[in-house]
Amino acid sequence: MTKSASASLPKTFDAAVSELEAIARQMETGSLSLEQALEQYQRGLVLLRHCQDKLGAADQQIRILEGETPVPFGADDPGVGNGARS
């Protein structure tokens, strides 16, 4: 992998997507040399994997949050329904 393709990853998901979009626009113009196109393609793959990892982590976090036991509406007292009275 070339030096620029392995350059540091953007700090945010949105920044990575923006860079990917810029690479796609640049490659669509057809103005890059073969070497530049390959370099940009490699960088795009790095960014794509980074975005996939971020989305996977977000999906996992959502699954964990959805798996938490919800508190029923109107249950003011945690002991309601288990026979406990004060």
Contact map, one row per residue, 1 for C-alpha under 8 A:
11101100000000000000000000000000000000000100000000000000000000000000000000000000000000
11111100000000000000000000000000000000100100000000000000000000000000000000000000000000
11111110000000000000000000000000000000000000000000000000000000000000000000000000000000
01111110000000000000000000000000000000100010000000000000000000000000000000000000000000
11111110000000000000000000000000000000110111010000000000000000000000000000000000000000
11111111000000000000000000000000000000000010010000000000000000000000000000000000000000
00111111100000000000000000000000000000000000000000000000000000000000000000000000000000
00000111110000000000000000000000000000000000000000000000000000000000000000000000000000
00000011111000010000000000000000000000000000001001000000000000000000000000000000000000
00000001111110110000000000000000000000000000000000000000000000000000000000000000000000
00000000111110110000000000000000000000000000000000000000000000000000000000000000000000
00000000011111110000000000000000000000000000000000000000000000000000000000000000000000
00000000011111111000000000000000000000000000000000100100000000000000000000000000000000
00000000000111111100000000000000000000000000000000000000000000000000000000000000000000
00000000011111111110000000000000000000000000000000000000000000000000000000000000000000
00000000111111111111000000000000000000000000001001100000000000000000000000000000000000
00000000000011111111100000000000000000000000001000100000000000000000000000000000000000
00000000000001111111110000000000000000000000000000000000000000000000000000000000000000
00000000000000111111111000000000000000000000001000000000000000000000000000000000000000
00000000000000011111111100000000000000000001001100000000000000000000000000000000000000
00000000000000001111111110000000000000000000000000000000000000000000000000000000000000
00000000000000000111111111000000000000000000000000000000000000000000000000000000000000
00000000000000000011111111100000000000011001000000000000000000000000000000000000000000
00000000000000000001111111110000000000000000000000000000000000000000000000000000000000
00000000000000000000111111111000000000000000000000000000000000000000000000000000000000
00000000000000000000011111111111000000000000000000000000000000000000000000000000000000
00000000000000000000001111111111000010010000000000000000000000000000000000000000000000
00000000000000000000000111111100000000000000000000000000000000000000000000000000000000
00000000000000000000000011111111000000000000000000000000000000000000000000000000000000
00000000000000000000000001111111000000000000000000000000000000000000000000000000000000
00000000000000000000000001101111100000000000000000000000000000000000000000000000000000
00000000000000000000000001101111111110000000000000000000000000000000000000000000000000
00000000000000000000000000000011111110000000000000000000000000000000000000000000000000
00000000000000000000000000000001111111000000000000000000000000000000000000000000000000
00000000000000000000000000000001111111100000000000000000000000000000000000000000000000
00000000000000000000000000000001111111110000000000000000000000000000000000000000000000
00000000000000000000000000100001111111111000000000000000000000000000000000000000000000
00000000000000000000000000000000011111111100000000000000000000000000000000000000000000
01011000000000000000000000000000001111111110000000000000000000000000000000000000000000
00001000000000000000001000100000000111111111000000000000000000000000000000000000000000
00000000000000000000001000000000000011111111100000000000000000000000000000000000000000
11001000000000000000000000000000000001111111110000000000000000000000000000000000000000
00011100000000000000000000000000000000111111111000000000000000000000000000000000000000
00001000000000000001001000000000000000011111111100000000000000000000000000000000000000
00000000000000000000000000000000000000001111111110000000000000000000000000000000000000
00001100000000000000000000000000000000000111111111000000000000000000000000000000000000
00000000100000011011000000000000000000000011111111100000000000000000000000000000000000
00000000000000000001000000000000000000000001111111110000000000000000000000000000000000
00000000000000000000000000000000000000000000111111111000000000000000000000000000000000
00000000100000010000000000000000000000000000011111111100000000000000000000000000000000
00000000000010011000000000000000000000000000001111111110000000000000000000000000000000
00000000000000000000000000000000000000000000000111111111000000000000000000000000000000
00000000000000000000000000000000000000000000000011111111100000000000000000000000000000
00000000000010000000000000000000000000000000000001111111110000000000000000000000000000
00000000000000000000000000000000000000000000000000111111111000000000000000000000000000
00000000000000000000000000000000000000000000000000011111111100000000000000000000000000
00000000000000000000000000000000000000000000000000001111111110000000000000000000000000
00000000000000000000000000000000000000000000000000000111111111000000000000000000000000
00000000000000000000000000000000000000000000000000000011111111100000000000000000000000
00000000000000000000000000000000000000000000000000000001111111110000000000000000000000
00000000000000000000000000000000000000000000000000000000111111111000000000000000000000
00000000000000000000000000000000000000000000000000000000011111111100000000000000000000
00000000000000000000000000000000000000000000000000000000001111111110000000000000000000
00000000000000000000000000000000000000000000000000000000000111111111000000000000000000
00000000000000000000000000000000000000000000000000000000000011111111000000000000000000
00000000000000000000000000000000000000000000000000000000000001111111000000000000000000
00000000000000000000000000000000000000000000000000000000000000111111100000000000000000
00000000000000000000000000000000000000000000000000000000000000011111110000000000000000
00000000000000000000000000000000000000000000000000000000000000000011111000000000000000
00000000000000000000000000000000000000000000000000000000000000000001111100000000000000
00000000000000000000000000000000000000000000000000000000000000000000111110100000000000
00000000000000000000000000000000000000000000000000000000000000000000011111100000000000
00000000000000000000000000000000000000000000000000000000000000000000001111100000000000
00000000000000000000000000000000000000000000000000000000000000000000000111110000000000
00000000000000000000000000000000000000000000000000000000000000000000001111111101000000
00000000000000000000000000000000000000000000000000000000000000000000000001111101000000
00000000000000000000000000000000000000000000000000000000000000000000000000111111000000
00000000000000000000000000000000000000000000000000000000000000000000000000111111000000
00000000000000000000000000000000000000000000000000000000000000000000000000001111111110
00000000000000000000000000000000000000000000000000000000000000000000000000111111111110
00000000000000000000000000000000000000000000000000000000000000000000000000000011111100
00000000000000000000000000000000000000000000000000000000000000000000000000000011111100
00000000000000000000000000000000000000000000000000000000000000000000000000000011111110
00000000000000000000000000000000000000000000000000000000000000000000000000000011111111
00000000000000000000000000000000000000000000000000000000000000000000000000000011001111
00000000000000000000000000000000000000000000000000000000000000000000000000000000000111
